[in-house]
């Protein structure tokens, strides 16, 4: 009977040690998961910030394209004689002012 009791106690101790190991493993896995979640949150925040920057650049590029298109329109008008432009001279001052305004986005 003593042998059985010793075996039972040994088995209980071994099982208790196994449970402690598994509990420690669970705590370690929870910590890893928490760390991964924090990394995900940080990466998502960085991604959102970069997306906003890209949207801003795209918007600025669209505005710049409008300004350039307006300036090109003024140049085309000048070539067609709208500003009195000719190879002999003309209203170059007016053309220059309009192109400058177009490039600044004022037209």
N, C-alpha and C positions, 0 to 999 in steps of 0.2 A: 504494500500500500504506500509505503514511503517513496518507492520508485515512481509510482503513478503520480503522487503529489509533486515530486520534484520535476517530473516531465511536464505536468500541467503548469506548474509555476514558470518553468523555462519557456514553454510555449506561449503563455500569457505575456511574459516579458518580451519575447521576440515579436509577438503581434503588436504590443504596445510600441516597441521601437519602430516597427514598420509603419504604424499609424503616425508616429512623430515625424518620420522621414517624409511621408506623403503630405502631411500638413505643411512641412517646411517647403516641399516642392510646390504645393498650391500657393503658398504665400509668395514664392519666387515668381511663379507664373503670373499671379495678380500684379506684382510690381512691374513685370515686363509688359503686360498688357496696358497698365496705366501709363508707362513710359511711351509706348507706341501711340496711345491715344493723344498724349500731349504733343508728340511729334506731328501727328496728323493735323491737329488743330493749328499748330504753328505753320505748317506747310500750306494749309488751306488759307490762312490769313495772308501769307506771303503771296500766294497765287491770286487772291482777290485784290490785293494792293497792286500787283503787276498788271492785272486785267484793267484796273482803273487807269493806270498810267498809259497803257496801250490805247484805251478809248480816248484819252486826252490827246495823244499823239495823232490818232486817226482824225479826230475832230479838227485839230490844228492843221493837219495836212489838207483836209477838205476846204478849210477856209483859205489856205494858201493857194490851192488850185483855183478857187473862185477869183482871187486877186490876180493871178497870172492870166487866167482866161480873159478877165476884163482888160488887162494891159494889152494882151494880144489882139483883142477886139479893137482897141484904140489904134494900134499899129496898122491893122488891116484897114480901118477907116481912113487913116492917113494915106496909105498907099492908093486908096480909091479916090483921093482928092477931097475927102470930107473936111479936112482941116486946112484946105488950101495948100496942101503939101505938093511940092513939085521938085524936080531936080534943080530948079533954079532958086529954090528957097520957098518959104511960106510961113505959115503960122506954127513954126516949130516950138515956140514958147508954150503955146496953148496945148499942143500935143504932149510936150514934156510934162507939163503940170498935170494933165489928165492921166498920163501913165504913172506918175508918182502917186497920185491919189488912188489909182486902181491897185497899185502894189501895196499901199498902206491899208487897203480895205475900206477906203472912204467912198467908193463909188459902187 
